[in-house]
Structure formats: C-alpha cells, structure tokens
Amino acid sequence: MTSSGIARCYAAVLNGIEAVNIDVEVDIGRGLPGIKLVGLPSPSVKESEERVRAAIRRSGFDWSRRRITVNLAPADIKKEGSALDLPIALGILAASGEVIPDSLKGWLILGELSLDGTVRPIRGALNYSILARERKISKMILPFENAREAALCHDVDVFAAKTLSEAISILKDGGKPVEPTEFVEEEKNEFDFSEVRGLESQRRAVLIAAAGGHNILMIGPPGSGKTMISRRIPSILPNLTFDEAIEMLRVHSSAGLTKDGVISMRPSFRAPHHSISSVGLIGGGNPLRPGEISIAHRGILFLDEFPEFRRELLEALRQPLEDGYVTVTRARGSSKFPTRFMLVAAMNPCPCGHLGSQLPCTCAPSAVMKYHQRISGPLLDRIDIHLEVPRRPFAETSAKEDGESSASMRETVTAARKRQLIRYSKLKDKTNASISGKALRAVAKLKPSARTLLENAVDKLELSTRAAEKITRIALTIADLDNREIINDFDIAEAVGYRLLDRRYLSA
C-alpha cells in the first residue's frame, strides 16, 4: 500500500428510527503513520480504528504506513454505533489502491467488523434501505444477517456480505441480490380464550376493546383473571396490514429486535415490569432508542400492577396515548417515535387487593386513597374502557366446559376491523380508537334518542368532553360488531357503562 489518494462512499447512522446519510471520505497522504477520525465521531465510532486495522490485516491486505484521515460528513451530526466500520475499511482500501475508487460510487455500505474481518449484524437495516430508496441509491451492501430484512424495501438491490473480502468481491464482480424475508401471517398462540371460563361480561368488553383498538383498564382482586385475560388479547387481534407491519418492523429494527428469516404480521405484545426506567419505557439513551411504548406500536402494551409504576412514568403516557407518537429530546438531539399502541392495564382495588371482595380489606382509607391517586384523572380519561373483574366461584373456574375460543372471537374482531379499514381507507390510522376527533364526528351517526341519552349521561355524570368522545368511539365499535351504521340507544348505554368503574374503587 504505497500509493496515496482519496476515496468516498455512502454510509448512514440511526437517529431514533430515522436513518441519516453520512459521507465517508478517506484521504491517505504524507504525515506521521496513523489514522484520524474527524466529523464528530462518538467513542464507539472511534473504536472502529482498531477493528478496521485488524480486519484489513486479517483479510490479507497491508495496512498503510502513511497518514490516514477519515472524515464523516456532515460534521455537525453526532456519529453513533459501529455500522460505519465496513464503509471506513472499504474507503481506506480504495484510497490505497486495493479497491478501485469508482467502484464505491452508487453504493450504500454498512456493517460492523470483527477483528478477523467478519461482518457482524447491525441495527436498523430496514430503515437504512428506506433511506437508500429516498436518496435514489439503488445498491446496498449489508451484513448477511440483515440483508433479507433490508430487501423488503422495493427499488433497492441488497447484497449480503459475510466478510470484508466478500464485500470487496461484490464491489468488483457484483452478484445476485438477496430475496426479501418472508412475512408469517399465523403464529402458534400460547394462550387461548377457551381457557377463560365464565366472565362473560368481561369477555364482551375485551372483544369490544380489540375490535376498536380501545385502551382498557381492568380492576379486581388478586386471582380474578385480569392477567389471564390480558395475555390472551393478542390471540383475538387480526393480522396487521402490510403497511402496519412495516411500521412495526422499522421500530423493532432500530431497537435490534429483528431476526433474519421470518417476520411476523401479528401485533406485538410488550409487558414491561413496573420497575422499568424512563428510558426503557418512553425511549432515549445514547444513542436514542425507542422505548417499550414504541416497540408496542401497532400492538399491545400491557402494564400489570398499574399503580406500581412510578407516577412520572404514568404521566408520561398521556401525550403518546393522545397523539400516537412521542418526541424524545436530549442534549445531543431529538427523535420522534410512533406510539399507536393499545394499552391494556390491570390493577388491584387497594394495596391488599381485597377491597370490595368477600375477603376483608386490611387497608386504611388513607392508604386506599393514596393508592388510587397514583393514577391521575387525566390519565384515566384517556383509557376508553374501565372494567371490573370480580373473583369467580371455584365451581365456575373448574367447570369442564371451555369458553369461546380465540379463533371464534378473532373472526368477530376481524369482521369489525374490516368495516373500519373500508371506512377509513383514506386515513393513516384505521381504528375507531385512533382516528381524529374530526374524522369521528364525520362518520359517527347517532339516532336522535341515542344522542339525547349521551348528552344526559355526560351532564348527570359530569364527564369531560374527552370522555364523551370516548363513549362515542366505543358505541361506534359496538355498532361495527353488529354490522350496523347507526349508533342506537343500547350502544350508548353499554358504552357509558364501560366508562365508569364501581364508585368503591375510583371516581367517575
């Protein structure tokens, strides 16, 4: 490696779930031997110096004894992660004459290098390929494990490299692009609603919540079946549409949760523990990564022991529940994450759990009040369905006859969702729970008597405007389940019932 020159290639870094284009410029010239990275690299990027040096040597190439300068442009963007290893290595080889510099033109190249020259997988492959399509870059080189995921983006040919030497061969001789990964429409459900015996009114409420994508809060004593019901809700949800699956995959890819081979079209189910941190739930960190509320996008976020989550975490849910996204801002930048999830929460009626049940409650009134105050009124207002789950008699839970199966309930939910898909075909969000208030007012058709009943309920129960809108959304979902366009009195009456828990537990 005695010649000197300059080489350029395209790379990228992740900012949340968005990929940002980075130009890698390499110059080899006079000066003390060594390598210098400029352009605001993070410590993880600076560590690439040693990985790149070892990978080049182990791949059979000589390391230059001249001065190597690597510029990562634009210089005002913080460069995080190890995905720049491969483009830096190829840029150095091109600048030294080992690779023809012009062969790098028109390629987006990403990958982490091991010391032996192996190309290791990275996060955000799909997001990088979307960037390539937007920038009219038609070819990519990615790690073997990420290539099939990235190939889901049309108009971009993705080539897989297992080693640095294979990446060089692709640049010289081309090859065959990889085929995109396959979507799986069905998965084996570990839990089934047939195991839930009794609780018919609770099963009905869950059916409505799933059909319209409504948030639901279940309250009841320990062992009443709250968690059992919650873990079976995914089994009655319909498959995601292709666009929804891609939205979910983009978040999962940026979080490093995807695996090569197959990708599910089933909604995700996330159940974080109540000890989770703010970064873990909402998002953030260094670099910025999505939290559980974004990983649950287009799926379910299950928060068991709801009041046990820290108050500031629960309050942080208010804006994502309302807007469908969260903007995480840190000193080094900000990122916007999607949060269109279905919230399923469960809680006891009091700290000991026996308030309102046949067992005596040992909690002082002040302790019960303090327990309930952990969940603010504005947060409760954003939860569509409030559901009491009482403890059942043993004879009911031990009955031999199974309840309605998840497959049967899923057919009902899917039929209601199809009505909403058609109704909201021109909108991005396609469930009764997620459409805007303006769209709701345009499609919700109430009988005059039903509207009067709604107005009376709002006035007598002193419900907020948001609560009144939630009632209308639930009533519209009930009408969808019955294959009706007009909301009647019974729909409103049932929807009002789901907005109020027993006064023993929470205020209306």
N, C-alpha and C positions, 0 to 999 in steps of 0.2 A: 504494500500500500504506500507507494511513494508519490503518487500524483496528488494534486490538490484541486479542489473545486467546490462548487456549491450545488445543492440539490434541494428540491421542495416536494412535499407530498401533503395530502389532506388527511386530517385526523379529527377527533372531536372529544369533548368531555361532557359529562352529565351535569345539569343544573336542575335538581329535582327529577322530574320525569322528562324534561326537555333536553335534547342534545344540542350542544353549541359547537359550531365549526371552529376548528383550530388548524392553522397552517404551520407545519413543521418545516423549518428552514435549517439546513445544516451547511456550515462552512468549515473547510479544512484548509488551514493556511499556516503561515510562519508563526512561531512563538514557542513558548515552553510546552512540552508534551503534556496533554491532559484534555479533559472535557469540561465544558462550562455550559450549564443550562441557564437560559435567561427567558424572561417573559412571565414572571410571577408564578413560578412552579411551587407547589406545596412540598413538604418533606417527603411525601410518598412518591412524588414525581422525581425529586432529586435523587432518591434511592435507585432510580432506574439506571443511573450511570454505571453502577456495579453490575446490575443484572444484564444490561446491554453489552458491557465489555466481556463478561464471561460467556454470554450466549454467542457472540460473534466468534470468539476464540474456539469454543466447543463445536461450532458449526464448520470449522475448517478454514476460517479466514484469519488474516493477520490484523492485529489492532494497530491503528496508525500511531506513529511516534511524533506526529505533528499536533498542532493546536486545533482542537475540535470545538466549535461553537454551535450550540443548538438553540435556536430562537423559536419560542412558541407564541405565535401571534394570533389574536391581538394581545398586547402586553397588559391590558387593564383587566383581563379576566383571570381569576384565580384558577389554576390548573390542579385538579384533584384526581387521585386514583392512579392505577397502574396500566390503564389501557393505552397509554402513549408509548409503551416500551417498543412494540413492533414497528410503528412508523419511525421512531427515532433510529432504531437499528438499521432499517432499510434506507433511511436518509443518509446515514453515515456510510453505508456500503456504496450508495450511489455517488456520493460526493468523493469517495476514494477510488471510484472507477471499477469496483467489483460488480456493480449493477449499473446498467445504462440509465442515466438520469431521466431521459424522456419516457422510460417505461413506467415511471411513477405517475405520470400525468393521467388524470381521469379516474384515479382510484381513491376510495376512502378506506384507510387501513387502520385497524385497531387490534390490540391484543397485548396480554401480559406475557413476559418472557421468564422462563425458568433459567437457572444458571447453565443447564445443558442444552439450551436452545429450543426447548419445548414451548409451544404457545399455549398458555393457560386461559381458561374462560374468563369472561368479564361480565359486568352488569350492563343492562340496558341495550341489548343487541337490537331489539325491535325499534327502539327509539332512535338508534343510530341510522338504521335503514330508512326510517321516515325522513330523517334529516337529509340523507343522500338523495332521496326522491325529490324533496323540496328544492335542493340545490342543483338538480339536473345531473347528479353524479350517477352514472349507470352501473358502476362496478365497485364491489367491496371485497376486501379480504378480512375474514374474521376467524377467531378460533373455531376449531372443529365443533366443539360443544354448542356454540352459539349460532352457527350458520343457518340451520334449518329454521330457527325462530325468526331470524332476520329476513329470511326469504319469504315470509308471509307478506312483506311489503312488495307490491307489484312494481314493475318497471325498474327494478334493481336486480342485477345479477350478483349473487353472493357466492364467493369461493371460500372453501374451508381449508385452513392450514393447521397442521398438527405441529409443525416445527418451523423454525426460521428458514431452513433450507427449502421446505415446501413452498413457503411464501415467495421466495426468490424464483422458484421454478414456475409458479403461477404468473409472475410478472413477465418472465421470459417467453414461456410457451403457451400461456393461457390454460385452458382446461374446461371441464364441464361444470356449470353452476350447480349448486345443490338444490334439491327439491324442498319445498316448504314442509314444515312439520304438519302432522295431521291433528285435526280437532276431534276430540271424543265427545259425543253427544250424550252418552249414558255412562254412568258410573254405578258401581255396586253401593247401595245405601246401607250403611251400618245400622241405622236406626229406622224404624218404621212405625207409623201411627197406629198400626193394628195392635201394637203393644200397649197403647193407651186405652184403658177400659174405663167407661164412664166419662164424666166431664164433658158432656155433650155441648153445653153452652160455651165452655172454654174452647172446645174444638171448633165450634162455629165462629167464634171471634178470631181464632188463628187463621181459619180459612179466609175470612174477610181481609185480614191483615196481609196475607200472602197474595191474594187476588189483586189488591190495590197498591201493594208496596208500602203499607202503613206501618209507622212505628208503633210498638206495643210495649206496655209495662204490665207485668204480672206480679201480683202481690198475694202472699199467702204464707201459712206456717210451714216450717221445715217438713219435707216429705210429702207435700201436697201434689207434687208433679210439675212444678214450674220449670226446672231444668230439663226434665224428661221431655216436656212438650217443646221447649226451645230448641233442643238438639235435633228434633225431628222436623222442624220447619223447612230446612233446606230440601228435604225429600219431597216436598209438595210444590216447590217452585219450578216453573218451566225453564227450559234451556234459555241461555242468553242468545240474542241475535248476534250475527257476525260482528257488527259494529260495536256492540256492547262487550263482546268477548275480547276484541282488540283493545278497547279502553281498559278493561281489567288487566289484560296482559301487559300493557305498557307500564302500569303501576307495579305489577309483580316483577317485571323485568328489571326495572330500576331499583327494586328492593333486593334483587338477587334471588328471587324465589322460583324462577322458572327452570325447568329441566328439559333437555333435548329429548325428542322422541314423540311425545303426545302432549297436547294441551287441551284442557277440559273446557267445554262450553257451559259447564254447570256453575252457578253462582258460588262465590267463595263464602266461607264461614269462618269468622275470626272470633275468638273468645279469650281476650287478654285477662290476666289476673288483676285484681283490684290494686295490687302493689305497683302497677306499671308506672313508669315515669312519664313526664310531659312529652319528652321527645319520642318515647316509644308509642304513645297514643296519638298525639297530634302530628308529629313529624319534626324534622330538624336535624341536628347533629352536624358533623363536619366530615365529609361533605353532606349537604342537605339530602335527607332521605325521607320517603313517605312513612307516616305512622300507621297504626292499626286502622284508623278511620278511613285512610285512603286505600290501604290494602283490601279493605272490605268493600271498596267501590263496586257497585252493581251486585253486591251480595248482602250478607248479614253480619252485623256487628252485635255480638251477644255479650252483654255486661251483667254477669251474675253478681249477686250481693251488691246491688246498685249503690246503696248509700255508703258502702265501704270505700268507694273510690274517693280520692281527695276532692274537696269542694271545688278547687280551682280547675281540676280536670273536667268535672261535670259541667261547669260553667263554660269551659272552652268548647263544649259540644254545641252550644246554642247556635252560633253562626254557621258552622258546617251543616247542621241539620236543616237550617232555613235556606241556605244559598246553594248547597250542593258542591261547595269547594272550600278550601282553606288556604290562606296565604301565610306562609311561614317566613318571617323576616329575621335575619340575623345580621351581625355587624358586617359580614362579608357579602351579603346579598340576600335575595328573597326568591321564593319559588311558590308556584301555585299548584296545589294538588287537588284532584277531584275527590269528592266525598259523598256521592249519591248512593248511600247505603240504607238498608232497612235496619233500624235499631230495635233490638229485642232485649229488654231489661227485665230482671227479676229481683225481688226483694222480699224480706220478711216484714210483717206488720209492726214489729217492735224489736228491740235488741235481743230479747229472749226468744222471740218468734211465736209466742202463743197468744198474743192479743186477738180477741175475737173468736178463739177456738174453744174447744171443750176443756183444754188444759188450762190451769190457772196461769195468768201472766204475773211475773215477778218484777216487772219494771215499774219504776216510779213514773208518775205522769210527766214530770220534767224530763226524764230520760227518753220517754216516747216522743215528746215534742222535739227534743234536740235531735233525735234520730231522723224524724221526718223533715226537719229543717235543713238537713244536708242536701235535699233536693229542692231547688228553688221553684217558685211558681212559674217564672218564665220558661224554665226547662220542661216542667210538667206540661205547660201549654203547648209545647212543640211535639209532644207524644200523642199520637192520634187516639189510640185505644188504651184505656185503663181497665184492667181485667183482674177480678178477684178469683183466686184459685183456692177453694176450701179443701181441707183434708177429707178424704173419702173413707167410708166404712170399709173394713177389711173384706167383707163379703163382696163388695163391688170390685175391689182391686184384684181379688183372687178368682174372679169369675173365669170360667173356661172359654167363654165366647169372646173372640177378638173384636176390637173396634174396627171402624172403617180403615182400610189400608191406605197407605200413602199414595199408591198408584191411582186409586179411585179419586182421592182428594185432589191429586195433581191434575187429573183430567178436567175437573171442575175449575180449578185455578187457571189452567191453560186456556180454557174457553173464554173466561173473563178477560184475561190478558190479551187475547186476540182481538176482542172488541176494542180494547184500549189502543192496541197497535194501529188498528184501522182508523180510529177516531183521531189519534194524534200523529198520523203518518207524516205530517209536515213539521213536527216538533222534534227537538232533540230528546227530551225526556218523554216517556210514553207510558207512564202510570198515573193513576188518579192522584196519588200522593205527591208526585214530583212536579206536576205541571204548574205553571204560574197561576196566580190568582185571576189574572185577566183571562187566561185560557179556560179556567174553571167556570167563570161566570158566563163564558160564551157557550159552553156545552152542557152545563147543569140545568136541566129543565124540571122544575118543581110544579106539582099540582098546586093550585091556589090554596087548598086546605093544608097541604104539606108546608108551604111557605108560612102560613099563619101559625102552624104548630112550631116551626123553627123559631119564629120571632117570639112567641110566648115563652118557649124554653130558655132562650137567651136572656130575656128580661127577668123572668122569675128566678133563674139560677145564677143571674149576674155573671154570665160567661163573657169572655173577651171576644173581640172581633175575630181574632185568630181561631179561638175555639169554635166559633160559629162556622168558620170556613172549614175547619177540620170535620165538623159534623156533616157538612155538605159533601165533602170528599168521600167520607165513609158511606153515606147514603147512596152516592153515585156508584160505588163499588158493589153495594148490596143489590142495586138495580142491575148492574152488569152480570152478577151471578144468576139473576133470574131472567137474563136476556131481555131486559126492558130498557127503553129510552127515557121514560118519565119516572121521576122520583115521587113516590107516594107517601102517605102519612105513616105507614108501617116502617118504611125505610128510615124516615127521620126519627121515629120513636126508638127504633133499635140503635141508631147511630148515637142519639143522645145518651142512651144507657151505657154505651161504651166510653163516654167521656167523663163518667162520674164513678169514682170508687166509693165504697161504703164510708160514710162520714166518720166511722170509728177510726179510720186509717189516715186519710188525707183530706184536706179541704177541697171543695169543689173547684 
